[in-house]
Amino acid sequence: MKTFFLLFFLLYIEMLGVASEDNIFHQAIENAQKRTVKIYGGAIGEEHGYASGIIVSSDGQILTTTGMFLSSKALRVTLSDGKVYTASVLKRDRNKQLALLKINAETPNFFNFNLSIECKKGDWVLAIANPFKVADGTEELSVNLGVISMKTELAVKRRSQEIDFEGQAILIDAITGNPGSQGGALVGIDGNLIGMIGKVLEDKGTNTRINYAIPIASLAEFLLQSEDVKIKQTAVVYLGIQLFKIGGNKAPAFIDRVDLGSPGFLAGLKKDDLIVSIADKKIFNCGDFDKAVKELEANVKVQVLIKRKEDFYKVDIIPTNLELEVEDDDENK
């Protein structure tokens, strides 16, 4: 029913001749596009190697969510003009799932934090982000239109999810709970920043996701926190292969990207290759691939069977160790 009224509303705007660049959302979208970025890092297991972010200062500070992608030595940010910069992590907060990045560039277009703005249930909002990393270079980010459903407090523990999250949240009637959307901007139709899209929270039992954003008050509180971050090192087996996971873990294990210079690259693997088996273990989907990789040992050669178009090939790969920085978690010690 809500979808019907939304379509009717947009059709009504078109009939009034207020479409295209003159529509009531155009200015807000244009402003947000300039202030929202694409972030790319490393993908490990079920962790996607990409996200979105919002520019919060004129000297290249960018706010986003936490994740393994931040640990990549090739962490990079793409601005709206298509320019790409290497990013470093200034600080992060595990409970709020927030991280602050820095690029060596001037960013005159950034979000101002107007804490006096009061968003209410039923207000129109726009979500600007890069779900499934469909945008690249100068391509514009995706836009979702919705309304605020409610403001609430979320307390999610690692036992039920793969992350901890605790804090205020704005629940929204817009589809934002997809990989890559996290870190994107939530703005009102006047263009003012309302919050930042949070990390994916999914109920594994029902395969449903919550669409929410972290309000600007929580973002501002994080920015004022100390820059001291507890970090520890962990090593994971690295092949340099990222799979096409839009269909989730049940999707076939097609290669989406091979990192330049990685073990997979040196073995000759290519985008769109289908992983059939690893060390004689059959790979039916992305979940099988993740489990098989976890059982590999660094510097020990392993044979991988792939299907490329209609042909099958056997290739030898020598995995390496990838050192990752992760937040120290006292509960897991």
N, C-alpha and C positions, 0 to 999 in steps of 0.2 A: 504493500500500500504506500509506504514512504517513497519507494522508487517511482511509483506512478505519479505522485504529486510533484516529485522533483522533476521528472520529465515534462510534466504539464507546465511547471514554472518556467523551465528553460525554453519550451516552445512558445510560451506567452511572451518572453523577452524577444525571441526572434520575430514574432508577429508585430511587435511594437517597433521593429527596426532598430533595436539596441544591441544587435549582435556584433560579432567579430571584435575589432579593436575598441569599439565604443561600449561594450557591455560593462555592467556594473562591477565585474570582477577583474577586468583587464589590468587596471593600474596596480591592484594588490598583487596579482600574479606576476606582473613584470618586475615589480620591486623585489618580490621574494626570490624570483629566479636569479637575480643578480647577487643575492646574499646567501644562496644555498649552493653547496658544492658536492661533488662526487668524490668518494674516498675509496682507494683500492689498496689492499694489503695481501697477506697470505691466508690461504684457506687450509684448515686442518680438520679432518674428520667431518663432522656435521656443521662446523663453523664456516660460514660463508666469508669469502675474502673481500667483501665490499660493503659499503654503507654510504650514508649521506651525512652532511654536516652543515652547520650554520656559522657564518662569519660574525664574530662578536667584537671585533676591534679593527682599527685602521692599520694595524701593524701585523696582520696575518694570523691572529688567534682564531681558532675554529673549535666550536663545541660539537661533540658527537657522543656516541655511546661507547661502552667498553666492548672488548672482544679480542680474540686471537689475532685478528687482522692487524691490530695495532702493533704486534710484535714483529712484523715483517721488517727486514732491513731495507726493503724497497717500498715502504709506506709512502703513498703519494696522493696528492690532492689535485683535482681538476676544477678550475674556476669556470665561471659561465662563459668566459671568452675563449675557452679551450686551452689555456695555458696550464701546464702541468708543473707542480712543484713537489720536491721531497719534503715530507713532514716529520716532525719529531713530537714525542709525547711530553707535555709539561707536567701533567698530573692526571689522576683518575680516582674515582670513588666507586668501590664495588657495590655498596648498598644502594646507591642512587643510580648505578650503571651509567655514569657520566665520565667523559674524558675530555681534556683540553689539549688541542694540538697547536703547533706553530709552524708556519711556513715563512720562508725568507722572501716576503713580497709585501708591497703596500696594497691594502684592501680598503679603498675609500668607501665602498658600498658595504655596510655592515648593519646588523640589527641593533637598534637602540632598545634598552630594557625600560619600558614604561610600566613601572609596578603599580601605578594608579589605575590601570585599566582593569575593569571588573567584567569578566566573561560570565554569561548566564546560560542556564539550560535553554536550549532552543535556538541559540545564536548560530548564524551561519559561520562556517569556518572553511578554510582552504588548506589542504595538506600538500606540500611541495617536496618531492623526494625522488629517489632513483630506484624504485622496486625492480628487482631482478636485473639490475644494471643495464637496463634497456637503452639508456642514454649514454653517449660517449662524446668526448671532444666538446664541440659547441652545441650539440643537440640539447634541446631544452628538457628539463626534468618533467616528470609526470605530475599531474594535478588532480586531486580528488576533492570533490565538493561534498560537504556534509553539515551536520549540526552537532552541537554539544549535547550529549545525552545526560551527563551528570558529572559532578566533581566528587571524588572519593579518595580514600586512603587504601593503598595496596600494600600487602605484606606477603611476598612470595619467597619461599624457601627452596634451597637447592634440592631437597628431597622430592619435590613435586615438579620442579623445573630444572633446566640446566644452568640457571643463574639465580642469584639472590636479587630481590628488588624490594625496597621498602621506602615509601614516601607518598606524597600527594600525586594524584593522577587525574587527568581530564579524559573521561571516556567520550569517544566521538562516534557518530554514525557515519563513518567513511572507512573505506577499505585501506587500512594502513599497516595491518599486521602481516607484512610480507618481507622476506629478506631484501635488504637494500634500502628499505624505507626508513629504518632506524636512523636517527640523527637528523631527519628532515625537519622542515619548518612547518609549524601550525600557525596560521595567521587569520585574523578576522578579515571581513570584506573591505575594511578600511586600510588593510595592509599592516596593521600593528601586530607584532609578534605576541602570540598567546602562549606558546610552549614549543617543545621539541618532541618529535615522535620517538617513542620508547622502543626498546628491544622487543623482538618477537616473543610473546608469551603464548604457549600453545598447550591445550589440553590433549595429551596423547590418547586418552580414551575416546574422545569424541572428535578429534582432529579439528577442533575449533580454535580460533585465535581471538585475543582481545585487542581491540583497536583503541589505543590510548596515547596520550602525550603527557610529558612532564611539564608542569606549569612554570612560567618564567620566574616565579618567586623561588622555586627550588633550584632553578638554573643559576640565578643570581647568588644564592647562598653557596653553591658549589664554587663559583668563580672567586668568592672571597675566602675560601678555605686555604689552609697552608699547602704549599707545593710538595711537602714531604710525602712520599708514597713508598709503602713497603713492597719491594719487588723480590721475587726469587726466580732462579733459572730452572728451566725444565727442558729436557731434550725429547724430541719426537722423531719418528722415522719420516723421512722426507723423500718423496718421489718427484715433486714438482708438477703434479697432475691435479687439475681442478675439473670436476665433473659438472655436467649440465643437470642441475638439481631442481629445476622448476617444478617437477612432478614429485619432489620429496625423495625419501629414501627408497621408495618402491619403483622409482624410475630406472630405466635401463642405464647402465654405466657408460654413457657416451662421454668422451672427453670434450670439455668446453674450452680449456686453455692449458697449454704446457709452458711452464716458466722457462724463460731463456737461460740456457746454461745448466739446467737442472738434470738430475739423473734420467728423467723421462725424455727430455730434449735430446740428450746425448744418445739415448737408445733409439731415437728416430720416431717416437710417438708424435701423433699429429691431432689437431682438432678434428672432431667427428669420428675418431676411432672408437670402436666399441670394445671394452674390456670383457673378454670371455672367461679367462681364468688367470689366477695368480698362484704360482707354485703348485699347479695341478688342482687347485681349489676352484670350483666353478663359481663364477660371478654372475648372478642373475639380475642384480640391481645395485644401486648406489650404496645401500646399507651393507651388502655383502662385501663390496669393495673396501669400505671403511674398516670392517672387521678384519679383513685379510691383511690390510696394510699395518694394522696395529700388531700383528703377529710377526712381522718381518724384523730382521736385524740389520742394523747399519753395517755397511761395507761387506755384506754377504750377498753374492749374486743370486738373483731370482729370475725365473723364466715367466714371461707374461704372454698369454695368447690374446691376440686382438683380431677383430674383423674390420677390414677397411673396404668399404663398398661391398663387393661380392667375394673378396678374397680374405683368407686367413693367414696370419703371420705370427711366428714366434720370435720374441725379442728378449734379450737379456738385459736386466736393469740391476745396477748396484746402488741400493738406497744409501742415503747419507743421514746424518743426524742434523736436525735443525734446532738450534738453541732458541728457546722462547722465553720472553719475560712475562711472568704472570703475577697477579697480585697475591700476596701472602694471605692465606686463609687459615686462621687459627683452628677453625672447626675441623679442618681436614688433616691436621697434623697427627 
